Amino acid sequence: MSEAKTVLWTAEDAAAATSGQATRSWAATGVSIDSRKVAPGDLFVAIKGPNFDGHDFVAKALEAGAAAALVSTVPPGVPGDASLLAVEQDTLAALGDLGHVARLRTQARVVGVTGSVGKTSTKEALRHVLSAQGRTFATEGSLNNHWGVPLSLARMPEDSEFGVFELGMNHAGELGPLSRQVMPDVAIITTVEAAHLEFFDSVEAIADAKAEIFEGMNPNGVAVLNRDNPHFARLLAAARTQGLSRIWSFGSHADADARLVDCSLHATCSAVTAVIRGERIQYCLALPGRHWVMNSLAVLLAVKALGADVAAAARALSTIAPVKGRGTRKRVQAARGAFTLIDESYNASPAAMTATFAVLGKIDPGAGGRRLAVLGDMRELGDRADTLHAALAEPLRAARVDAVYACGPHMRALFDRLPAALRGAWTETSAELAPLLAGAVRGGDVVLIKGSLGSRMATVVDALSALDIKDSKQTEKNNNGSSPAADTDQTAAHGHKG
């Protein structure tokens, strides 16, 4: 018997929060802005985006079982007795009101996570370790922008004990308003690196934009900063300027509050010894790479700041799993032999690329196999894009990569920089690269696929996954000859920010 869902919003509460008018009584157990993903019991918020107007899909959402729809006008074709919440303001602003009220009514201790690299993974690690200690709500996926944050807040149950929210930006002035919505008790800045340089004059300017996360905090909050980052002093000053006195740091630096004592890096995990605010802890981290070791220190320091059990959280890190597109591994049993596929297709930056190459270097290929790096363009790097791409040649060499397959105009700068022996293939697009790689991969290979989301490297992941004999047999067994109809509507411009 399935557990009953928690009611998030009644018609009366939602109307009070938005100064709207409910046409009838209803109770919503979820909130959605995408009619393709509406679940029975959801409140569908009809947002007008740059490409689609959610009002055009209200009828579809109600047919799918939505409890009600939040609208600024009653759309044509919607029955007069439909469950609606009508507001005079823009529906995105009304969603913000729902999120604001949701934040005010909960007693949850809330963490906000930002940074140039590692936001989503750190957020998921916090979700994982805190869920064992109390009712925990966290941002789904990368809903970290001007509509994703209020949507996430509106979905948070009132009885949550912990809340974990990812906050992203790619322009100055974006993070402050998000922080004021989330009002974090603890704010983590994982690191500041060269990302979104297309929109910033310098990495220092990126640090200043990340520091906007302090704007929504009260003076009793805790800022968690990377002590090893070159911009630590700048972030520290920004936190103090915002009135924060509890500023904790993590890293290998002798003065870090969460200090790395030792770590042993392996192909699939790491053994870590650290001191967290005077408490010495040893733990196994189920995700490989030094970058993950450093993120785990931030996680445990945030747990300490929340007043939760640090030792229990450290134990929980031994059972954490990677997020899809951020390090998931699959053994593909292909006709030419089995190979390992590492999916890092969701996002990329120079720092993330380098960290991932180091992980690849720890993995030994099978008999006759190679280490293959399959790379798509890193986006939003501005005038330095070609230089930053070409600079990846050295960390690839250090990781003992045997061949590089690349796509995108900026990756051409890297490809031309490589010695001839490392040049697998280069194409303009991932769609062109996918069949070349599918024909070149062989048994024993370890294949890393990484690029910015806009590079569409998931296309290559899908092409290699399709080589799996086991999966194809299962698909054939389950296939009834029908294919689902394509859903083409969209209620808002979906995406994430860094």
HELIX and SHEET records of a PDB file:
HELIX    1   1 ALA A   11  THR A   18  1                                   8    
HELIX    2   2 SER A   35  LYS A   37  5                                   3    
HELIX    3   3 GLY A   54  PHE A   57  5                                   4    
HELIX    4   4 VAL A   58  GLU A   63  1                                   6    
HELIX    5   5 THR A   91  ARG A  105  1                                  15    
HELIX    6   6 LYS A  119  SER A  131  1                                  13    
HELIX    7   7 GLY A  148  ALA A  154  1                                   7    
HELIX    8   8 LEU A  175  VAL A  182  1                                   8    
HELIX    9   9 LEU A  197  PHE A  199  5                                   3    
HELIX   10  10 VAL A  203  LYS A  210  1                                   8    
HELIX   11  11 ALA A  211  GLY A  216  5                                   6    
HELIX   12  12 PHE A  232  THR A  241  1                                  10    
HELIX   13  13 ARG A  290  LEU A  306  1                                  17    
HELIX   14  14 VAL A  310  ALA A  316  1                                   7    
HELIX   15  15 LEU A  317  THR A  319  5                                   3    
HELIX   16  16 PRO A  350  GLY A  361  1                                  12    
HELIX   17  17 GLY A  382  ARG A  384  5                                   3    
HELIX   18  18 ALA A  385  ALA A  390  1                                   6    
HELIX   19  19 ALA A  393  ALA A  398  1                                   6    
HELIX   20  20 MET A  411  ARG A  417  1                                   7    
HELIX   21  21 ALA A  420  LEU A  422  5                                   3    
HELIX   22  22 SER A  430  ALA A  440  1                                  11    
HELIX   23  23 LEU A  453  SER A  455  5                                   3    
HELIX   24  24 ALA A  458  SER A  465  1                                   8    
HELIX   25  25 ILE A  469  ASN A  478  1                                  10    
SHEET    1   A 2 TRP A   9  THR A  10  0                                        
SHEET    2   A 2 ALA A  27  ALA A  28 -1                                        
SHEET    1   B 5 GLN A  21  ALA A  22  0                                        
SHEET    2   B 5 LEU A  84  ALA A  86 -1                                        
SHEET    3   B 5 ALA A  68  VAL A  71  1                                        
SHEET    4   B 5 ASP A  42  VAL A  45  1                                        
SHEET    5   B 5 GLY A  30  SER A  32  1                                        
SHEET    1   C 9 THR A 136  ALA A 138  0                                        
SHEET    2   C 9 PHE A 162  GLU A 166  1                                        
SHEET    3   C 9 ARG A 109  THR A 114  1                                        
SHEET    4   C 9 VAL A 186  ILE A 189  1                                        
SHEET    5   C 9 VAL A 222  ASN A 226  1                                        
SHEET    6   C 9 ARG A 246  GLY A 251  1                                        
SHEET    7   C 9 ALA A 258  LEU A 265  1                                        
SHEET    8   C 9 SER A 270  ILE A 276 -1                                        
SHEET    9   C 9 GLU A 279  LEU A 285 -1                                        
SHEET    1   D 6 THR A 328  ALA A 334  0                                        
SHEET    2   D 6 GLY A 337  GLU A 344 -1                                        
SHEET    3   D 6 VAL A 446  LYS A 450  1                                        
SHEET    4   D 6 ARG A 371  GLY A 376  1                                        
SHEET    5   D 6 ALA A 403  CYS A 407  1                                        
SHEET    6   D 6 ARG A 423  THR A 427  1                                        
END                                                                             
